[in-house]
Structure formats: C-alpha cells, structure tokens
Amino acid sequence: MPDTAAAWGETVRVLPVGTPITGEVVGRQPFGVFLSIDGCPEAVGLARVDRMPRCMELPAMGQRVTGEVVWHAEHNRQVGVVLGEWAEHEDLLPRFRVGQVVVGSVTKLASIGVFVRLADCVEGLVPFTGPASAAGTFSEGQEVSAQVVAVDHERNRILLALPSPA
C-alpha cells in the first residue's frame, strides 16, 4: 500500500504554486474538471468553474489541457489549476457603465429585441418597446450605436437603448 502522505508531500514539492502543467481531463462535475497531471500520477488536479470565464465551457473528457498550479488542498490532496485558456481571457463586462455610449454589431434578431456584440464574450440586448415590426430595421452584422441602460454582473447581461432620434 503506497504511503499517501509521502506521495502528497512529493506532489506539493514538484508542483509548487506557479508551476505550469499539462494533463488530461479525467472527470467533469458541475463545479469543475478533474485532471490527470502529466509526470505526477499521484496528483489530482482540479480546475474549478469559479475560475472559468463566463463565456467559456468546461473542456471535454479526454481533452489535453495546459495550466498553472494556483493552490494545494491538503484535506483532499488536490492541486488547484487555472487552465491556460482561462487565464489568458479577460472579463470585459466590468468595463461597461450605465450611460456609456457603445458601438457593436448585431448578432441576433429575436422576438424580444436585438442582441449586439460589444466585445469578446459580451453582448447587450436592445429590447423592442414598440411594434414587432422594428425588427425589420436591423440585420445581422449591422453596426449600431447604443447607450448602456443597465449592467447585471450576476447574470452577465447588459441592457441597451438606441439613442433617440434628434
């Protein structure tokens, strides 16, 4: 029977915080993915969803990933990892402020309004307030200027309004 305390000590020694890793996704849970870390068969890596950008998805079972060690959990002998693609992604939603005038391109026409891409992984909604025929004035890919009415960080949403005609 292997000495798990010694194996854990060795894992922490060879995988200190800041160490780059590569590995394979061996389990998926609602809270993140478990990784088999190359060169450390005793180590279990965990990339948690609270570190995942809002617009990304968990990697698939068997997918090869890269990342960096960010913590160690003694109680369950896990190595916390931030995946490389997550670390390189900047959350742009906090940059938007109520009252700000923004420019974006129409990505989708829906019965409730027009979705406008404002930045990487950030879309806003210009809701239809009048007749549904307003949808006919927009087309996908069209560039529009709008004003930020509300920013909902909890639900990752931005509400927009078109400027009033002068």
C-alpha atoms as one frame of an Amber mdcrd trajectory, in Angstrom:
protein
   0.000   0.000   0.000   1.508   3.359  -1.039   2.301   5.968   1.600  -0.239
   8.678   0.649   1.239  11.298   2.990   4.674  10.871   1.401   3.131  10.893
  -2.091   1.252  14.111  -1.275   4.400  15.751   0.092   6.242  14.839  -3.093
   3.354  16.211  -5.209   3.477  19.575  -3.413   7.262  19.617  -3.766   7.276
  19.015  -7.539   4.147  21.113  -8.225   4.551  24.335  -6.224   2.173  27.240
  -6.856   3.091  28.855 -10.164   4.217  25.619 -11.835   2.998  25.185 -15.424
   1.276  21.835 -16.017  -0.129  19.769 -18.842  -2.619  16.986 -18.439  -5.818
  15.300 -19.475  -9.386  15.832 -18.315 -10.424  12.651 -16.473 -13.638  13.832
 -14.811 -16.290  16.533 -15.171 -18.506  17.827 -12.392 -20.770  20.899 -12.060
 -18.006  22.560 -10.002 -15.155  21.926 -12.484 -12.946  19.309 -14.126 -10.513
  16.820 -12.651  -7.155  16.449 -14.346  -4.526  13.771 -14.564  -1.318  15.824
 -14.457   1.495  14.652 -16.708   4.501  13.340 -14.762   2.571  13.219 -11.462
   0.440  10.077 -11.437  -0.450  10.564  -7.747  -1.710  14.136  -8.264  -5.327
  15.072  -8.905  -5.721  18.487 -10.482  -8.942  20.470 -10.185  -9.875  23.386
 -12.434 -12.912  25.000 -10.761 -15.712  26.748 -12.642 -15.407  29.815 -10.401
 -12.159  30.486 -12.286 -13.774  29.907 -15.707 -14.655  32.924 -17.862 -18.424
  33.349 -18.273 -18.424  32.742 -21.999 -16.320  29.572 -21.960 -17.198  25.954
 -21.321 -15.526  23.175 -19.407 -13.141  21.108 -21.517 -14.377  17.682 -22.631
 -13.396  14.328 -21.150 -10.063  13.220 -22.585  -9.142  16.714 -23.742  -5.494
  17.727 -23.292  -5.092  20.983 -21.363  -2.381  23.275 -20.066  -2.491  25.451
 -16.994  -0.785  26.649 -13.846  -0.898  25.446 -10.246  -2.658  28.050  -8.065
  -3.274  26.218  -4.756  -2.972  22.938  -2.847  -5.718  21.360  -0.716  -4.234
  19.143   1.990  -7.601  17.756   3.177  -8.423  16.083  -0.154  -4.948  16.158
  -1.744  -5.964  18.202  -4.765  -3.860  20.548  -6.826  -5.807  23.621  -7.917
  -5.212  24.633 -11.507  -6.204  27.599 -13.666  -6.376  26.455 -17.254  -4.232
  28.408 -19.699  -7.108  29.411 -21.950  -8.999  30.733 -18.921  -6.042  32.709
 -17.574  -5.496  34.383 -20.952  -9.112  35.532 -21.148 -10.037  38.945 -19.790
 -13.546  39.523 -18.452 -14.602  42.681 -20.256 -18.073  43.077 -18.680 -16.820
  45.323 -15.818 -15.651  47.888 -18.364 -19.228  48.822 -19.260 -21.005  51.542
 -17.273 -24.576  52.857 -17.221 -24.873  55.880 -19.502 -21.911  54.871 -21.650
 -22.437  55.043 -25.433 -21.182  51.898 -27.145 -20.880  50.599 -30.687 -21.342
  46.968 -31.634 -22.595  44.638 -34.320 -25.975  42.905 -34.380 -25.545  39.172
 -33.730 -29.135  38.011 -33.431 -32.659  39.228 -34.074 -35.195  37.852 -31.605
 -38.833  38.498 -30.789 -37.787  40.411 -27.657 -35.148  42.590 -29.296 -31.756
  42.769 -30.950 -28.578  41.273 -29.488 -25.453  43.356 -30.064 -21.878  42.095
 -29.646 -19.970  44.750 -27.720 -16.707  42.908 -27.007 -15.254  39.430 -26.716
 -17.879  37.400 -24.804 -20.032  40.482 -24.118 -23.431  41.007 -25.725 -26.122
  43.529 -24.945 -29.838  43.494 -25.651 -31.761  46.343 -27.250 -35.321  45.335
 -26.321 -38.197  46.111 -28.645 -40.503  48.551 -26.904 -42.813  49.278 -29.817
 -44.313  47.176 -32.574 -42.505  43.980 -33.508 -42.017  45.476 -36.969 -38.961
  47.267 -35.509 -37.094  44.009 -36.144 -37.216  44.813 -39.856 -34.931  47.809
 -39.351 -31.997  45.637 -38.241 -29.905  42.965 -39.907 -27.240  40.619 -38.564
 -23.784  42.155 -38.823 -25.149  45.698 -38.860 -23.172  48.145 -36.735 -25.274
  50.053 -34.200 -24.642  52.710 -31.588 -26.496  52.360 -28.276 -26.435  53.574
 -24.691 -25.898  51.256 -21.717 -29.056  51.306 -19.540 -28.139  48.564 -17.047
 -25.270  46.161 -16.323 -26.215  42.966 -14.467 -22.942  41.346 -13.334 -24.730
  38.432 -11.624 -26.483  37.340 -14.805 -23.814  38.590 -17.244 -26.242  40.877
 -19.069 -26.220  44.382 -20.468 -29.411  46.255 -21.334 -29.084  48.808 -24.120
 -31.219  51.561 -25.624 -30.953  53.154 -29.030 -30.349  56.882 -28.999 -33.473
  58.955 -29.520 -33.750  60.459 -32.995 -32.850  64.159 -32.974
